[in-house]
């Protein structure tokens, strides 16, 4: 299954590196994509992630590298043409880039943002739904 993954999922995986979210990222049934800016978003919240996870700076970088290796990062230019349509359908404008990328790739979105379920153009799966589907 191809999925666009949002920043909150990555942050969850980094906060709990032994949790199910981290394990799901490594599941071979998923091909993961993200907008290229996602790494900047993670960096912006690095201090919060370090505090919540108990990781030190070096471990954070190692785990971020592991997680990033499972994701294909797509430059904004490749899905820019889908931003208008995404803005029209998304219930939360901060998630427009994720919807736009999912539209471009014709795939699903992995997000725990319940508001994203309030549109019917892009299928949105939560971590719990993916775990239940896999009987993880």
Long-range contacts (C-beta under 8 A, 24 or more apart in sequence): 1-29, 1-30, 1-31, 1-107, 1-108, 2-30, 2-31, 2-32, 2-33, 2-105, 2-107, 2-108, 3-30, 3-31, 3-32, 3-33, 3-107, 3-108, 3-109, 3-110, 3-125, 4-32, 4-33, 4-34, 4-35, 4-98, 4-101, 4-102, 4-105, 4-107, 4-108, 4-109, 4-110, 5-32, 5-33, 5-34, 5-38, 5-71, 5-110, 5-111, 6-34, 6-38, 6-95, 6-98, 6-109, 6-110, 6-111, 6-113, 7-34, 7-38, 7-41, 7-42, 7-45, 8-111, 8-112, 8-113, 9-110, 9-111, 9-112, 9-127, 10-34, 10-38, 10-42, 10-67, 11-42, 11-45, 11-48, 11-49, 12-112, 12-127, 13-63, 13-67, 14-42, 14-49, 14-53, 14-55, 14-60, 14-63, 14-64, 14-67, 15-49, 15-52, 15-53, 16-53, 17-53, 17-55, 17-63, 20-127, 20-131, 20-136, 21-127, 22-67, 23-136, 24-127, 24-130, 24-131, 24-134, 24-136, 25-67, 25-70, 25-71, 26-70, 27-134, 27-136, 29-134, 30-130, 31-72, 32-70, 32-71, 32-72, 32-110, 33-71, 33-72, 33-73, 33-74, 33-101, 33-105, 33-107, 34-71, 34-72, 34-73, 34-74, 34-101, 35-73, 35-74, 35-76, 35-79, 35-97, 35-98, 35-101, 36-73, 36-74, 36-75, 36-76, 37-76, 37-97, 38-71, 38-73, 39-64, 39-68, 39-73, 74-101, 74-104, 74-105, 78-104, 79-103, 79-104, 79-105, 89-119, 89-121, 89-122, 90-116, 90-119, 91-115, 91-116, 91-118, 91-119, 92-116
